[in-house]
Amino acid sequence: MKKFFRKFCPECGSDNIKWDIPQMWSIWKCYDCGYTGPLVIEDGEIAEAIRKNYLKKQEEK
Ligand SMILES: [Zn+2]
């Protein structure tokens, strides 16, 4: 089975991220934190680290 590359939000590490506008393929939107932009993370380990950091920050608020 071919490995599917997942994309993650650079702000919160969520994989709940989709193209915001299909015509503008470089703009992504995160449905967890509301991030929009061209940058996405494709490395699951980095995403996990961002996710942990993000959740920690949320707890501190
Ligand atoms: Zn996010």
N, CA, C, O and the ligand as a Tripos MOL2 file, in Angstrom:
@<TRIPOS>MOLECULE
protein
  245   243    62     0     0
PROTEIN
NO_CHARGES

@<TRIPOS>ATOM
      1 N           0.8400   -1.2040    0.0000 N.3       1 MET1
      2 CA          0.0000    0.0000    0.0000 C.3       1 MET1
      3 C           0.8740    1.2520    0.0000 C.2       1 MET1
      4 O           1.7970    1.3830    0.8040 O.2       1 MET1
      5 N           0.5720    2.1450   -0.8950 N.am      2 LYS2
      6 CA          1.3460    3.3640   -1.0350 C.3       2 LYS2
      7 C           1.1250    4.2760    0.1750 C.2       2 LYS2
      8 O           0.0030    4.4590    0.6470 O.2       2 LYS2
      9 N           2.2140    4.8290    0.6500 N.am      3 LYS3
     10 CA          2.0870    5.7020    1.8130 C.3       3 LYS3
     11 C           1.5350    7.0590    1.4160 C.2       3 LYS3
     12 O           2.0320    7.7190    0.5040 O.2       3 LYS3
     13 N           0.5100    7.4460    2.1190 N.am      4 PHE4
     14 CA         -0.1330    8.7240    1.8380 C.3       4 PHE4
     15 C           0.4680    9.7990    2.7340 C.2       4 PHE4
     16 O           0.5100    9.6590    3.9560 O.2       4 PHE4
     17 N           0.9280   10.8630    2.1090 N.am      5 PHE5
     18 CA          1.5350   11.9390    2.8800 C.3       5 PHE5
     19 C           0.4600   12.8500    3.4530 C.2       5 PHE5
     20 O          -0.3130   13.4800    2.7310 O.2       5 PHE5
     21 N           0.4440   12.8930    4.7530 N.am      6 ARG6
     22 CA         -0.5400   13.7470    5.4080 C.3       6 ARG6
     23 C           0.0200   15.1540    5.5610 C.2       6 ARG6
     24 O           1.2320   15.3690    5.5800 O.2       6 ARG6
     25 N          -0.8830   16.0830    5.6680 N.am      7 LYS7
     26 CA         -0.4980   17.4860    5.8700 C.3       7 LYS7
     27 C          -0.9840   17.9310    7.2480 C.2       7 LYS7
     28 O          -2.0520   17.5390    7.7190 O.2       7 LYS7
     29 N          -0.1640   18.7560    7.8640 N.am      8 PHE8
     30 CA         -0.4950   19.2220    9.2110 C.3       8 PHE8
     31 C          -0.3920   20.7350    9.2860 C.2       8 PHE8
     32 O           0.3810   21.3670    8.5670 O.2       8 PHE8
     33 N          -1.1910   21.2920   10.1740 N.am      9 CYS9
     34 CA         -1.1860   22.7330   10.4130 C.3       9 CYS9
     35 C           0.1100   23.1470   11.1160 C.2       9 CYS9
     36 O           0.4940   22.5170   12.1020 O.2       9 CYS9
     37 N           0.7890   24.1880   10.6360 N.am     10 PRO10
     38 CA          2.0230   24.6410   11.2900 C.3      10 PRO10
     39 C           1.7540   25.3860   12.5970 C.2      10 PRO10
     40 O           2.6780   25.6120   13.3790 O.2      10 PRO10
     41 N           0.5180   25.7630   12.8390 N.am     11 GLU11
     42 CA          0.1750   26.5010   14.0600 C.3      11 GLU11
     43 C          -0.1650   25.5580   15.2150 C.2      11 GLU11
     44 O           0.2790   25.7640   16.3440 O.2      11 GLU11
     45 N          -0.9520   24.5310   14.9250 N.am     12 CYS12
     46 CA         -1.4250   23.6710   16.0130 C.3      12 CYS12
     47 C          -1.1210   22.1940   15.7900 C.2      12 CYS12
     48 O          -1.3950   21.3730   16.6650 O.2      12 CYS12
     49 N          -0.5620   21.8410   14.6370 N.am     13 GLY13
     50 CA         -0.1890   20.4440   14.3900 C.3      13 GLY13
     51 C          -1.3510   19.5380   14.0340 C.2      13 GLY13
     52 O          -1.1790   18.3230   13.9340 O.2      13 GLY13
     53 N          -2.5250   20.1060   13.8420 N.am     14 SER14
     54 CA         -3.6980   19.3030   13.4990 C.3      14 SER14
     55 C          -3.6410   18.8490   12.0390 C.2      14 SER14
     56 O          -3.0830   19.5380   11.1840 O.2      14 SER14
     57 N          -4.2260   17.6790   11.7670 N.am     15 ASP15
     58 CA         -4.3180   17.2540   10.3680 C.3      15 ASP15
     59 C          -5.7000   17.5760    9.7930 C.2      15 ASP15
     60 O          -6.0500   17.1360    8.6970 O.2      15 ASP15
     61 N          -6.4630   18.3390   10.5410 N.am     16 ASN16
     62 CA         -7.7840   18.7750   10.0830 C.3      16 ASN16
     63 C          -7.6160   20.0230    9.2200 C.2      16 ASN16
     64 O          -8.1330   21.0940    9.5390 O.2      16 ASN16
     65 N          -6.8770   19.8590    8.1110 N.am     17 ILE17
     66 CA         -6.4740   20.9900    7.2800 C.3      17 ILE17
     67 C          -6.8210   20.6910    5.8240 C.2      17 ILE17
     68 O          -6.5780   19.5950    5.3190 O.2      17 ILE17
     69 N          -7.3900   21.6870    5.1720 N.am     18 LYS18
     70 CA         -7.8550   21.4830    3.7960 C.3      18 LYS18
     71 C          -7.5660   22.7260    2.9630 C.2      18 LYS18
     72 O          -7.3320   23.8160    3.4850 O.2      18 LYS18
     73 N          -7.5910   22.5190    1.6390 N.am     19 TRP19
     74 CA         -7.4970   23.6760    0.7560 C.3      19 TRP19
     75 C          -8.6710   24.5890    1.0210 C.2      19 TRP19
     76 O          -9.8220   24.1510    1.0010 O.2      19 TRP19
     77 N          -8.3940   25.8400    1.2660 N.am     20 ASP20
     78 CA         -9.4590   26.7840    1.5510 C.3      20 ASP20
     79 C         -10.2620   27.0700    0.2870 C.2      20 ASP20
     80 O         -11.4920   27.0140    0.2930 O.2      20 ASP20
     81 N          -9.5650   27.3710   -0.7730 N.am     21 ILE21
     82 CA        -10.1890   27.6580   -2.0700 C.3      21 ILE21
     83 C          -9.5280   26.7360   -3.0950 C.2      21 ILE21
     84 O          -8.3230   26.8490   -3.3200 O.2      21 ILE21
     85 N         -10.2740   25.8330   -3.7180 N.am     22 PRO22
     86 CA         -9.6600   24.8690   -4.6340 C.3      22 PRO22
     87 C          -8.8560   25.5050   -5.7620 C.2      22 PRO22
     88 O          -7.8620   24.9330   -6.2110 O.2      22 PRO22
     89 N          -9.2720   26.6720   -6.2200 N.am     23 GLN23
     90 CA         -8.5520   27.3450   -7.3090 C.3      23 GLN23
     91 C          -7.2040   27.8760   -6.8320 C.2      23 GLN23
     92 O          -6.2550   28.0050   -7.6060 O.2      23 GLN23
     93 N          -7.1450   28.1840   -5.5260 N.am     24 MET24
     94 CA         -5.8900   28.6760   -4.9590 C.3      24 MET24
     95 C          -5.2550   27.5460   -4.1620 C.2      24 MET24
     96 O          -5.3340   27.5020   -2.9340 O.2      24 MET24
     97 N          -4.6350   26.6510   -4.8820 N.am     25 TRP25
     98 CA         -4.1610   25.4030   -4.2830 C.3      25 TRP25
     99 C          -3.0990   25.6010   -3.2250 C.2      25 TRP25
    100 O          -2.8120   24.6840   -2.4550 O.2      25 TRP25
    101 N          -2.5070   26.7950   -3.1750 N.am     26 SER26
    102 CA         -1.4200   26.9820   -2.2110 C.3      26 SER26
    103 C          -1.9030   27.5090   -0.8650 C.2      26 SER26
    104 O          -1.1190   27.6340    0.0760 O.2      26 SER26
    105 N          -3.1950   27.8170   -0.7750 N.am     27 ILE27
    106 CA         -3.7190   28.3470    0.4880 C.3      27 ILE27
    107 C          -4.4620   27.2450    1.2430 C.2      27 ILE27
    108 O          -5.4130   26.6460    0.7410 O.2      27 ILE27
    109 N          -3.9970   27.0040    2.4550 N.am     28 TRP28
    110 CA         -4.5880   25.9600    3.2900 C.3      28 TRP28
    111 C          -5.3440   26.5930    4.4470 C.2      28 TRP28
    112 O          -5.0510   27.7120    4.8670 O.2      28 TRP28
    113 N          -6.3130   25.8590    4.9450 N.am     29 LYS29
    114 CA         -7.0600   26.3220    6.1090 C.3      29 LYS29
    115 C          -7.1230   25.2100    7.1400 C.2      29 LYS29
    116 O          -7.4170   24.0560    6.8270 O.2      29 LYS29
    117 N          -6.8360   25.5920    8.3850 N.am     30 CYS30
    118 CA         -6.9380   24.6490    9.4870 C.3      30 CYS30
    119 C          -8.2900   24.8330   10.1620 C.2      30 CYS30
    120 O          -8.6670   25.9450   10.5300 O.2      30 CYS30
    121 N          -9.0140   23.7300   10.3190 N.am     31 TYR31
    122 CA        -10.3420   23.8120   10.9080 C.3      31 TYR31
    123 C         -10.3110   23.6810   12.4290 C.2      31 TYR31
    124 O         -11.3490   23.7280   13.0890 O.2      31 TYR31
    125 N          -9.1330   23.5190   12.9630 N.am     32 ASP32
    126 CA         -8.9950   23.4450   14.4200 C.3      32 ASP32
    127 C          -8.6560   24.7980   15.0340 C.2      32 ASP32
    128 O          -9.2490   25.1870   16.0400 O.2      32 ASP32
    129 N          -7.6960   25.5260   14.4290 N.am     33 CYS33
    130 CA         -7.2710   26.7920   15.0370 C.3      33 CYS33
    131 C          -7.5620   27.9890   14.1410 C.2      33 CYS33
    132 O          -7.3730   29.1290   14.5630 O.2      33 CYS33
    133 N          -8.0200   27.7510   12.9050 N.am     34 GLY34
    134 CA         -8.3840   28.8490   12.0310 C.3      34 GLY34
    135 C          -7.2380   29.3990   11.1960 C.2      34 GLY34
    136 O          -7.3890   30.4150   10.5170 O.2      34 GLY34
    137 N          -6.0840   28.7230   11.2470 N.am     35 TYR35
    138 CA         -4.9350   29.1560   10.4480 C.3      35 TYR35
    139 C          -5.2450   29.1020    8.9540 C.2      35 TYR35
    140 O          -5.8390   28.1370    8.4740 O.2      35 TYR35
    141 N          -4.8460   30.1330    8.2290 N.am     36 THR36
    142 CA         -4.8630   30.0540    6.7760 C.3      36 THR36
    143 C          -3.5260   30.5290    6.2460 C.2      36 THR36
    144 O          -2.9760   31.5080    6.7490 O.2      36 THR36
    145 N          -3.0000   29.8600    5.2480 N.am     37 GLY37
    146 CA         -1.7260   30.2590    4.6790 C.3      37 GLY37
    147 C          -1.1520   29.1730    3.7970 C.2      37 GLY37
    148 O          -1.7160   28.0840    3.6840 O.2      37 GLY37
    149 N          -0.0190   29.4760    3.1690 N.am     38 PRO38
    150 CA          0.5710   28.5460    2.2150 C.3      38 PRO38
    151 C           1.4240   27.4520    2.8590 C.2      38 PRO38
    152 O           1.7950   26.4790    2.2020 O.2      38 PRO38
    153 N           1.7310   27.6180    4.1470 N.am     39 LEU39
    154 CA          2.6470   26.6950    4.7830 C.3      39 LEU39
    155 C           1.9210   25.5270    5.4480 C.2      39 LEU39
    156 O           0.9790   25.7260    6.2150 O.2      39 LEU39
    157 N           2.3680   24.3050    5.1450 N.am     40 VAL40
    158 CA          1.8610   23.1300    5.8540 C.3      40 VAL40
    159 C           3.0400   22.2370    6.2330 C.2      40 VAL40
    160 O           4.0960   22.2660    5.6010 O.2      40 VAL40
    161 N           2.8340   21.4570    7.2640 N.am     41 ILE41
    162 CA          3.8520   20.5210    7.7220 C.3      41 ILE41
    163 C           3.5510   19.1420    7.1350 C.2      41 ILE41
    164 O           2.4070   18.6870    7.1680 O.2      41 ILE41
    165 N           4.5670   18.4860    6.6050 N.am     42 GLU42
    166 CA          4.3480   17.1520    6.0460 C.3      42 GLU42
    167 C           5.0510   16.0830    6.8640 C.2      42 GLU42
    168 O           4.9650   14.8960    6.5470 O.2      42 GLU42
    169 N           5.7420   16.4960    7.9080 N.am     43 ASP43
    170 CA          6.4570   15.5610    8.7610 C.3      43 ASP43
    171 C           5.6400   15.3040   10.0290 C.2      43 ASP43
    172 O           5.4130   16.2110   10.8300 O.2      43 ASP43
    173 N           5.2060   14.0670   10.1950 N.am     44 GLY44
    174 CA          4.3400   13.7140   11.3100 C.3      44 GLY44
    175 C           4.9860   13.9540   12.6670 C.2      44 GLY44
    176 O           4.3040   14.3200   13.6240 O.2      44 GLY44
    177 N           6.2870   13.7500   12.7540 N.am     45 GLU45
    178 CA          6.9750   13.9440   14.0350 C.3      45 GLU45
    179 C           7.0120   15.4140   14.4280 C.2      45 GLU45
    180 O           6.7980   15.7540   15.5910 O.2      45 GLU45
    181 N           7.2820   16.2810   13.4650 N.am     46 ILE46
    182 CA          7.2870   17.7250   13.7260 C.3      46 ILE46
    183 C           5.8800   18.1730   14.1120 C.2      46 ILE46
    184 O           5.6980   18.9590   15.0420 O.2      46 ILE46
    185 N           4.8900   17.6610   13.3820 N.am     47 ALA47
    186 CA          3.4970   18.0180   13.6610 C.3      47 ALA47
    187 C           3.1140   17.6300   15.0760 C.2      47 ALA47
    188 O           2.3970   18.3630   15.7570 O.2      47 ALA47
    189 N           3.5930   16.4750   15.5180 N.am     48 GLU48
    190 CA          3.2690   16.0030   16.8650 C.3      48 GLU48
    191 C           3.8660   16.9290   17.9210 C.2      48 GLU48
    192 O           3.2340   17.2180   18.9370 O.2      48 GLU48
    193 N           5.0850   17.3880   17.6700 N.am     49 ALA49
    194 CA          5.7600   18.3080   18.5880 C.3      49 ALA49
    195 C           5.0120   19.6390   18.6500 C.2      49 ALA49
    196 O           4.8260   20.2060   19.7270 O.2      49 ALA49
    197 N           4.5830   20.1360   17.4770 N.am     50 ILE50
    198 CA          3.8170   21.3870   17.4240 C.3      50 ILE50
    199 C           2.5010   21.2230   18.1770 C.2      50 ILE50
    200 O           2.0710   22.1060   18.9200 O.2      50 ILE50
    201 N           1.8730   20.0620   17.9630 N.am     51 ARG51
    202 CA          0.5850   19.7710   18.5970 C.3      51 ARG51
    203 C           0.7030   19.8000   20.1280 C.2      51 ARG51
    204 O          -0.1270   20.3890   20.8200 O.2      51 ARG51
    205 N           1.7400   19.1600   20.6240 N.am     52 LYS52
    206 CA          1.9550   19.1060   22.0770 C.3      52 LYS52
    207 C           2.1550   20.5140   22.6350 C.2      52 LYS52
    208 O           1.5760   20.8860   23.6550 O.2      52 LYS52
    209 N           2.9900   21.2840   21.9400 N.am     53 ASN53
    210 CA          3.2820   22.6570   22.3240 C.3      53 ASN53
    211 C           2.0110   23.5010   22.3300 C.2      53 ASN53
    212 O           1.7750   24.2900   23.2440 O.2      53 ASN53
    213 N           1.2030   23.3170   21.2970 N.am     54 TYR54
    214 CA         -0.0310   24.0820   21.1340 C.3      54 TYR54
    215 C          -1.0030   23.7680   22.2660 C.2      54 TYR54
    216 O          -1.5880   24.6750   22.8580 O.2      54 TYR54
    217 N          -1.1740   22.4810   22.5640 N.am     55 LEU55
    218 CA         -2.1020   22.0750   23.6140 C.3      55 LEU55
    219 C          -1.6350   22.5750   24.9840 C.2      55 LEU55
    220 O          -2.4450   22.9410   25.8350 O.2      55 LEU55
    221 N          -0.3300   22.5820   25.1760 N.am     56 LYS56
    222 CA          0.2470   23.0890   26.4080 C.3      56 LYS56
    223 C          -0.0710   24.5780   26.5730 C.2      56 LYS56
    224 O          -0.4520   25.0360   27.6500 O.2      56 LYS56
    225 N           0.0980   25.3120   25.4790 N.am     57 LYS57
    226 CA         -0.1970   26.7430   25.4750 C.3      57 LYS57
    227 C          -1.6680   26.9940   25.7760 C.2      57 LYS57
    228 O          -2.0080   27.9290   26.5010 O.2      57 LYS57
    229 N          -2.5430   26.1550   25.2160 N.am     58 GLN58
    230 CA         -3.9800   26.3100   25.4420 C.3      58 GLN58
    231 C          -4.3100   26.1330   26.9230 C.2      58 GLN58
    232 O          -5.1690   26.8250   27.4680 O.2      58 GLN58
    233 N          -3.6180   25.1990   27.5590 N.am     59 GLU59
    234 CA         -3.8480   24.9370   28.9850 C.3      59 GLU59
    235 C          -3.4230   26.1220   29.8380 C.2      59 GLU59
    236 O          -4.0210   26.3990   30.8780 O.2      59 GLU59
    237 N          -2.3900   26.8150   29.3900 N.am     60 GLU60
    238 CA         -1.8560   27.9240   30.1760 C.3      60 GLU60
    239 C          -2.7550   29.1530   30.1430 C.2      60 GLU60
    240 O          -2.6810   30.0150   31.0190 O.2      60 GLU60
    241 N          -3.6090   29.2230   29.1170 N.am     61 LYS61
    242 CA         -4.4680   30.4010   28.9700 C.3      61 LYS61
    243 C          -5.5420   30.4530   30.0480 C.2      61 LYS61
    244 O          -6.3500   31.3820   30.0700 O.2      61 LYS61
    245 ZN         -4.2810   24.6690   13.2240 Zn       62 ZN62
@<TRIPOS>BOND
     1     1     2 1
     2     2     3 1
     3     3     4 2
     4     3     5 am
     5     5     6 1
     6     6     7 1
     7     7     8 2
     8     7     9 am
     9     9    10 1
    10    10    11 1
    11    11    12 2
    12    11    13 am
    13    13    14 1
    14    14    15 1
    15    15    16 2
    16    15    17 am
    17    17    18 1
    18    18    19 1
    19    19    20 2
    20    19    21 am
    21    21    22 1
    22    22    23 1
    23    23    24 2
    24    23    25 am
    25    25    26 1
    26    26    27 1
    27    27    28 2
    28    27    29 am
    29    29    30 1
    30    30    31 1
    31    31    32 2
    32    31    33 am
    33    33    34 1
    34    34    35 1
    35    35    36 2
    36    35    37 am
    37    37    38 1
    38    38    39 1
    39    39    40 2
    40    39    41 am
    41    41    42 1
    42    42    43 1
    43    43    44 2
    44    43    45 am
    45    45    46 1
    46    46    47 1
    47    47    48 2
    48    47    49 am
    49    49    50 1
    50    50    51 1
    51    51    52 2
    52    51    53 am
    53    53    54 1
    54    54    55 1
    55    55    56 2
    56    55    57 am
    57    57    58 1
    58    58    59 1
    59    59    60 2
    60    59    61 am
    61    61    62 1
    62    62    63 1
    63    63    64 2
    64    63    65 am
    65    65    66 1
    66    66    67 1
    67    67    68 2
    68    67    69 am
    69    69    70 1
    70    70    71 1
    71    71    72 2
    72    71    73 am
    73    73    74 1
    74    74    75 1
    75    75    76 2
    76    75    77 am
    77    77    78 1
    78    78    79 1
    79    79    80 2
    80    79    81 am
    81    81    82 1
    82    82    83 1
    83    83    84 2
    84    83    85 am
    85    85    86 1
    86    86    87 1
    87    87    88 2
    88    87    89 am
    89    89    90 1
    90    90    91 1
    91    91    92 2
    92    91    93 am
    93    93    94 1
    94    94    95 1
    95    95    96 2
    96    95    97 am
    97    97    98 1
    98    98    99 1
    99    99   100 2
   100    99   101 am
   101   101   102 1
   102   102   103 1
   103   103   104 2
   104   103   105 am
   105   105   106 1
   106   106   107 1
   107   107   108 2
   108   107   109 am
   109   109   110 1
   110   110   111 1
   111   111   112 2
   112   111   113 am
   113   113   114 1
   114   114   115 1
   115   115   116 2
   116   115   117 am
   117   117   118 1
   118   118   119 1
   119   119   120 2
   120   119   121 am
   121   121   122 1
   122   122   123 1
   123   123   124 2
   124   123   125 am
   125   125   126 1
   126   126   127 1
   127   127   128 2
   128   127   129 am
   129   129   130 1
   130   130   131 1
   131   131   132 2
   132   131   133 am
   133   133   134 1
   134   134   135 1
   135   135   136 2
   136   135   137 am
   137   137   138 1
   138   138   139 1
   139   139   140 2
   140   139   141 am
   141   141   142 1
   142   142   143 1
   143   143   144 2
   144   143   145 am
   145   145   146 1
   146   146   147 1
   147   147   148 2
   148   147   149 am
   149   149   150 1
   150   150   151 1
   151   151   152 2
   152   151   153 am
   153   153   154 1
   154   154   155 1
   155   155   156 2
   156   155   157 am
   157   157   158 1
   158   158   159 1
   159   159   160 2
   160   159   161 am
   161   161   162 1
   162   162   163 1
   163   163   164 2
   164   163   165 am
   165   165   166 1
   166   166   167 1
   167   167   168 2
   168   167   169 am
   169   169   170 1
   170   170   171 1
   171   171   172 2
   172   171   173 am
   173   173   174 1
   174   174   175 1
   175   175   176 2
   176   175   177 am
   177   177   178 1
   178   178   179 1
   179   179   180 2
   180   179   181 am
   181   181   182 1
   182   182   183 1
   183   183   184 2
   184   183   185 am
   185   185   186 1
   186   186   187 1
   187   187   188 2
   188   187   189 am
   189   189   190 1
   190   190   191 1
   191   191   192 2
   192   191   193 am
   193   193   194 1
   194   194   195 1
   195   195   196 2
   196   195   197 am
   197   197   198 1
   198   198   199 1
   199   199   200 2
   200   199   201 am
   201   201   202 1
   202   202   203 1
   203   203   204 2
   204   203   205 am
   205   205   206 1
   206   206   207 1
   207   207   208 2
   208   207   209 am
   209   209   210 1
   210   210   211 1
   211   211   212 2
   212   211   213 am
   213   213   214 1
   214   214   215 1
   215   215   216 2
   216   215   217 am
   217   217   218 1
   218   218   219 1
   219   219   220 2
   220   219   221 am
   221   221   222 1
   222   222   223 1
   223   223   224 2
   224   223   225 am
   225   225   226 1
   226   226   227 1
   227   227   228 2
   228   227   229 am
   229   229   230 1
   230   230   231 1
   231   231   232 2
   232   231   233 am
   233   233   234 1
   234   234   235 1
   235   235   236 2
   236   235   237 am
   237   237   238 1
   238   238   239 1
   239   239   240 2
   240   239   241 am
   241   241   242 1
   242   242   243 1
   243   243   244 2
@<TRIPOS>SUBSTRUCTURE
     1 MET1         2 RESIDUE 1 A MET
     2 LYS2         6 RESIDUE 1 A LYS
     3 LYS3        10 RESIDUE 1 A LYS
     4 PHE4        14 RESIDUE 1 A PHE
     5 PHE5        18 RESIDUE 1 A PHE
     6 ARG6        22 RESIDUE 1 A ARG
     7 LYS7        26 RESIDUE 1 A LYS
     8 PHE8        30 RESIDUE 1 A PHE
     9 CYS9        34 RESIDUE 1 A CYS
    10 PRO10       38 RESIDUE 1 A PRO
    11 GLU11       42 RESIDUE 1 A GLU
    12 CYS12       46 RESIDUE 1 A CYS
    13 GLY13       50 RESIDUE 1 A GLY
    14 SER14       54 RESIDUE 1 A SER
    15 ASP15       58 RESIDUE 1 A ASP
    16 ASN16       62 RESIDUE 1 A ASN
    17 ILE17       66 RESIDUE 1 A ILE
    18 LYS18       70 RESIDUE 1 A LYS
    19 TRP19       74 RESIDUE 1 A TRP
    20 ASP20       78 RESIDUE 1 A ASP
    21 ILE21       82 RESIDUE 1 A ILE
    22 PRO22       86 RESIDUE 1 A PRO
    23 GLN23       90 RESIDUE 1 A GLN
    24 MET24       94 RESIDUE 1 A MET
    25 TRP25       98 RESIDUE 1 A TRP
    26 SER26      102 RESIDUE 1 A SER
    27 ILE27      106 RESIDUE 1 A ILE
    28 TRP28      110 RESIDUE 1 A TRP
    29 LYS29      114 RESIDUE 1 A LYS
    30 CYS30      118 RESIDUE 1 A CYS
    31 TYR31      122 RESIDUE 1 A TYR
    32 ASP32      126 RESIDUE 1 A ASP
    33 CYS33      130 RESIDUE 1 A CYS
    34 GLY34      134 RESIDUE 1 A GLY
    35 TYR35      138 RESIDUE 1 A TYR
    36 THR36      142 RESIDUE 1 A THR
    37 GLY37      146 RESIDUE 1 A GLY
    38 PRO38      150 RESIDUE 1 A PRO
    39 LEU39      154 RESIDUE 1 A LEU
    40 VAL40      158 RESIDUE 1 A VAL
    41 ILE41      162 RESIDUE 1 A ILE
    42 GLU42      166 RESIDUE 1 A GLU
    43 ASP43      170 RESIDUE 1 A ASP
    44 GLY44      174 RESIDUE 1 A GLY
    45 GLU45      178 RESIDUE 1 A GLU
    46 ILE46      182 RESIDUE 1 A ILE
    47 ALA47      186 RESIDUE 1 A ALA
    48 GLU48      190 RESIDUE 1 A GLU
    49 ALA49      194 RESIDUE 1 A ALA
    50 ILE50      198 RESIDUE 1 A ILE
    51 ARG51      202 RESIDUE 1 A ARG
    52 LYS52      206 RESIDUE 1 A LYS
    53 ASN53      210 RESIDUE 1 A ASN
    54 TYR54      214 RESIDUE 1 A TYR
    55 LEU55      218 RESIDUE 1 A LEU
    56 LYS56      222 RESIDUE 1 A LYS
    57 LYS57      226 RESIDUE 1 A LYS
    58 GLN58      230 RESIDUE 1 A GLN
    59 GLU59      234 RESIDUE 1 A GLU
    60 GLU60      238 RESIDUE 1 A GLU
    61 LYS61      242 RESIDUE 1 A LYS
    62 ZN62       245 GROUP 0 **** ****
